[in-house]
């Protein structure tokens, strides 16, 4: 499949067809590992494999979610009963 390299700020990128991302269960924002295979002169893009589920969670986001839950715990309990 032929793709064109485009300028993205001070970097460059390519678009990846939706069908390819779906086959790998990837969505926008997913992390990938990009490497160069110098022997074959190829760029390799692979999904990031996490060793534990907690490694995949953004620490700052987790803190924000916990703060939200603590702040609105009474309202969340009422909503959970409905």
N, C-alpha and C positions, 0 to 999 in steps of 0.2 A: 504494500500500500504506500503510495507516494504522499508525503506530507511536506509542508513548507515551514522552514524556521522563521519565526517572527520575533520582532523586538518587543521586550517587556521591560520597560524601565532601563536599568543598566545591565539587564540580562537578556537571555533569549529563551524561547520555548517553542513547543510544537503542540498542536491540539491532538488529543487522543480520541478516536471515535467512541461514542457512547456504548456501542455493542462490545467493544473490547473491555471497557471498564466494567460493564455488567457481568461479563464472563469471569472477571477476577473479583467480583463483589466490591468494587471500589466506587467511591463517590467523590464529589468535590470536597477538598479539605483532607482527604486521606493522605497519609504519608507514604512515600516510596523511597527506595534506595536507588541512587543513580551512580553507575560505575562505568569505567571504560575498560574493555577487554583489549589490551594493547596487542595481543597476539593476532586477534582476528580483526582489529581496528573497528570495533563495534561499541555502541553505547547500549548498556544494559539497564533497564528500568524494572525493578521488582517491588512488589508490595512489601511494606515494612512488617516483619513478623515480630510480635511482642512476646516476651518470655512469660509475662503474667498479665492478666486483665488490667491490673492497676497501673501498669506501665503505659498503657494506651490512653489513660485519662489525663488530660491537661491539669496540672496541679492547681493553677490559678482558678480555672473554671470550677474545680471541685471545692475550693475554698468559698467561692461565690455562691455555689449551690447550698453548701452547708450554712452559710450566713443567712441566706434567704429562708431556708427551712426553720432555723432558729427564730428569726424575726417574725415569721408568719405562722408559727406552729399552731397557735389556737385556731386561726382561721382554716388552716389545712385540716385539722382534726374535724372541724364542723363539716367541711366539704366532703371529707372521706365518709361521713355517716350518711350522706344524701344519695 
